[in-house]
């Protein structure tokens, strides 16, 4: 049997797309985690999942932690910026009014912001990391991951924020921020080439030379 080239795969026909949309709508209408999980997996078959942002946001606010995390995975897969502000509000709500078993939900919501956030999102994450309370260490680690995701998606200014936070952060968080900065630099090497990034780092090094160790 001949191997199939990638170009041999064809998009699903319109009626198949409609059938999947109807199935996902039905699965998201309830609060069964397994049904919602199947709906989230079905999103990969669609050209766009924009119509499911609101149902997934509703489920992300559920008192059922498992259901909420599955819904957040769906929002991350869709990647719609329409979810940014509602997710930021959800994060603040979960911080202000903690729910039993929802620590990981809160962290997952923060990570999801890295998949849907725009140019205002880095500032929100910066404040989340910089403020001593009431965010937890887990929240801050998730915010660092979200910043890296934003940088991957081309949101500007992330590296500068990470550098600024690293100058003031406690030891463990500083390590995470430094690791994130190194990760961004490595990815820049892949995209721009070593010589370009090496020159940037040399300029940064010259600017730091007058500071005490």
RAGI-V441029 format. One record per backbone hydrogen bond with DSSP energy under -1.0 kcal/mol. NH is the residue of the N-H (numbers start at 0). CO is the residue of the C=O. Records with the same first field share a line. If there is no record, write none. Layout:
NH = CO + CO
This chain:
7 = 4
8 = 5
16 = 12
17 = 13
18 = 14
19 = 15
20 = 16
21 = 17
22 = 18
23 = 19
24 = 20
25 = 21
26 = 22
27 = 23
35 = 31
36 = 32
37 = 33
38 = 34
39 = 35
40 = 36
41 = 37
43 = 40
44 = 41
45 = 42
51 = 48
52 = 49
55 = 51
56 = 52
57 = 53
58 = 54
59 = 55
60 = 56
61 = 58
67 = 63
68 = 64
69 = 65
70 = 66
71 = 67
72 = 68
73 = 69
74 = 70
75 = 71
76 = 72
77 = 73
78 = 74
82 = 79
83 = 80
86 = 82
87 = 83
88 = 84
89 = 85
90 = 86
91 = 87
92 = 88
93 = 89
94 = 90
95 = 91
96 = 92
101 = 98
105 = 101
106 = 102
107 = 103
108 = 104
109 = 105
110 = 106
111 = 107
112 = 108
113 = 110
114 = 111
115 = 111
116 = 112
120 = 117
123 = 119
124 = 120
125 = 121
126 = 122
127 = 123
128 = 124
129 = 125
130 = 126
139 = 135
140 = 136
141 = 137
142 = 138
143 = 139
144 = 140
145 = 141
146 = 142
147 = 143
148 = 144
149 = 145
150 = 146
151 = 147
152 = 148
153 = 150
154 = 149
160 = 156
161 = 157
162 = 158
163 = 159
164 = 160
165 = 161
166 = 162
167 = 164
168 = 164
173 = 169
174 = 170
175 = 171
176 = 172
177 = 173
178 = 174
179 = 175
180 = 176
181 = 177
182 = 178
183 = 179
184 = 180
185 = 181
186 = 182
187 = 183
188 = 184
189 = 185
190 = 186
191 = 187
192 = 188
196 = 192
197 = 193
198 = 194
199 = 195
200 = 196
201 = 197
202 = 198
203 = 199
204 = 200
205 = 201
206 = 202
207 = 203
210 = 207
